Amino acid sequence: MDIDIENLNHEEALKFVERFQVLLEINNSINSSMELDVLLRTIIDVAKIVMNAEASSLALLDKSTQELVFHFAQGEAGKVVESMRIPVGTGIAGHVAETGQPLIVPDVTQDERFYKGVDEESKFQTRSIICVPMSRSGDQVMGILQVLNKIEGTFDETDLILFSSLANIAAIAIENSQLYTLLQQTLDKLKEDNTRLNMILGKLEQSEAEVREMKTLMQGDDTGAVRGSLSVIIPPNILQMLGNDAKTGSVTINSKPQSGKIYLQRGEVHYAETSGSPPFLTGPMAAYEMMGWTEGTFSFNENEEPPGRTIQVSVMHLIIEGMRRSDETKVMLEMFPDDSVVIKLAEAPPENIDPHAEACFWGLTTGQTLGDVRRRVPVDSHTFYSAVKDFSENRLIQIAQVVEEA
């Protein structure tokens, strides 16, 4: 896309250079903030002014749903547009997002791709549009930028070059903002994980007295079997002690309505399974699930050989990972209680989804509670509620909490 400046008259060339100088000055303004909302608002404000248009809007691509999400819009139809999600391929904006090619539409009444819904709802009359893609990272389209109704004259190739330049500046700024946000989230997650790990290690250190108590019980039992309450000694403490003493045998845990069994061979966990109440789990998921059980009873039968080996990680890994999952599950259960009801569900999960998360998705049914669904899906609680949280954040499902009448 080139413009022959030599063939422009003096006034046109001067105006062209002035507008480019404005873009260069605006570049610093756009890149002065890393907050995405502030950045997007600045971009559409600038677009409307630079292009001398009646309205402007910006939409980012939601890859999970293949929809354009309009974040901000200027002009009379702004509030209506900001609430819209448009499938890629629909309307002028959807076409630009799908093809990655800019468009000038001098008269929307003559273009069958024009989507009339916004005008009908907002009472705004669109006459002309210039819409350009915002692309970064291997020319992948991240969104679109568009302006409506040039105040004087009509949109032309000069406008398209300037607007495409602004879209490139905007795309770089948006990508930088997104990367900055991702970095901040990663750092926050690392801090959160470090805090949680220190808390778990603190719990393990505080458990020494409980471990000594269990050792005393075991030494006093001639049969090699011992029973106790989970209110006194929780599963992580039990495994910690048995691992330290290189024990072989099985730990049976009853936490009604669920129960489970963990088999050890010379201090290493080889096999685990849950029973009693669905979901029925085996392997690491079964062990992780039992690490969060704090009510009920346990018994250890020494020298009972495991039926096989489905767990390859160390005892300490199972303990720390199980306690981490247990803590996170408690938080997610506050967000998505078991009596919450699925009221809206997408037709299919996104591509390349984790197999366990996919199983959770296909187990979901509108009108049923999360508790009912969880009992049908053969995954541990942490995996299930992590999938539900991810689906909810990506608008694949909608959850409603049951409100009891007074």
Secondary structure, 3 states (H helix, E strand, C coil): CCCCHHHCCHHHHHHHHHHHHHHHHHHHHHCCCCCHHHHHHHHHHHHHHHCCEEEEEEEEEECCCCEEEEEEEECCCHHHHHCCEEECCCHHHHHHHHHCCCEEECCHHHCCCCCCHHHHHHCCCCCCEEEEEEEECCCEEEEEEEEEEECCCCCCHHHHHHHHHHHHHHHHHHHHHHHHHHHHHHHHHHHHHHHHHHHHHHHHHHCHHHHHHHHHHHHCCCCCEEEEECCCCCHHHHHHHHHHCCCCEEEEEEECCEEEEEEEECCEEEEEEEECCCCCCECHHHHHHHHCCCCCEEEEEECCCCCCCCCCCCHHHHHHHHHHHHHHHHHHHHHCCCCCEEEEECCCCCCCCCHHHHHHHHHCCCCCEHHHHHCCCCCCHHHHHHHHHHHHHCCCEEEECCCCCC
